[in-house]
Amino acid sequence: MNTARDLAIVALDLAQDHRVEQGELSLALAAAEVFDLLDAGALTLAEDRIVPNAQAPTGDRLLDEAASSLIRQEPYESVEDWLWRRGRGLSAAYVEDLEQTGATSRSRGFRLPLRAARTVPVDSAARQRAEERWTSREPLLTALGAAAGVGTEPMAGGTEEPDDGEGSKGSESTGALADDTSATVLAALGNAVMELEAVRQRRAIEDAAFDNVWRGF
C-alpha cells in the first residue's frame, strides 16, 4: 500500500474544488513516506529518531529515493527534521511522477493550486484505490489529509492526550492509529504544519510593517 501516492492522488482530485497548499501537502507526503517505508521494512523508529534498515528496492521510484536519502549515522534524524528536509518541493515531485507514469492527464477548465499546469488523475486502479481509502475514511489517509488541509478531520496522534476510553472526539476514525509509532509521526507532522503556519504569519506581519513604512514616506 502506497499511502504517499494515494494522498497525492486524493489531493489532486480535491484540488479542483478546494485549495490545497503545497507546503502542508509536501510535509504530509513526507510523513506518508515514513509510514510506507515502515511497512516496507526500510526503517524503524527509536522514539522520534528514524533508524534506517538495510536498503532494499520498494518498487516505487520516489520511495526508493526517500530510502536512499535516510541519514545512516547516529544519532540519526528526528521525524520532524526529516519532514522539513524531505518535504521540500515534494508535492511537485509527486505531481510530476504521476504525470510520467500516466496516472494523470492535462485538463482545461479546472483551477489546480498544486501546480500551474492543469493536471487531474485519470480513471485507473490507483485512483480507485485512493478514492476507496478516502471515502471509507481510512484512518491513516484521513489523518494525513487533514494535516495537508485536504480533509476536515482532526489529526490523530497529535499533541492531545487520549481520554479515559469513554469516547473521545474522532476516536472512531483514528482508533487504528493509536500505536506509539503512528502517534510519533503524526505529532511531528502536526508540529511542522503549525510551525509552517507560524512562519507565514510572521512574514505577513513583516510585509505589512514594511508596507506601512513605505507609505509613511
C-alpha positions, 0 to 999 in steps of 0.5 A: 500500500502506497499511502504517499501516492494515494494522498497525492492522488486524493489531493489532486482530485480535491484540488479542483474544488478546494485549495490545497497548499503545497507546503502542508501537502509536501510535509504530509507526503513526507510523513506518508513516506515514513509510514510506507517505508515502515511497512516496507521494512526500510526503517524503524523508529527509536522514539522520534529518531528514524533508524534506517534498515538495510536498503532494499528496492520498494518498487516505487521510484520516489520511495526508493529515493526517500530510502536512499536519502535516510541519514545512516549515522547516529544519532540519526534524524528526528521525524520532524527534521526529516519532514522539513528536509524531505518535504521540500518541493515534494508535492511537485515531485509527486505531481510530476511522477504521476504525470510520467507514469500516466496516472494523470492527464492535462485538463482545461477548465479546472483551477489546480493550486498544486501546480500551474499546469492543469493536471487531474488523475485519470480513471485507473486502479490507483485512483480507485484505490485512493478514492476507496481509502478516502471515502471509507475514511481510512484512518491513516489517509484521513489523518494525513489529509487533514494535516495537508488541509485536504480533509476536515478531520482532526489529526490523530496522534497529535499533541492531545492526550487520549481520554479515559476510553469513554469516547473521545472526539474522532476516536472512531476514525483514528482508533487504528492509529493509536500505536506509539509509532503512528502517534510519533509521526503524526505529532511531528507532522502536526508540529511542522504544519503549525510551525509552517503556519507560524512562519507565514504569519510572521512574514505577513506581519513583516510585509505589512510593517514594511508596507506601512513604512513605505507609505509613511514616506 
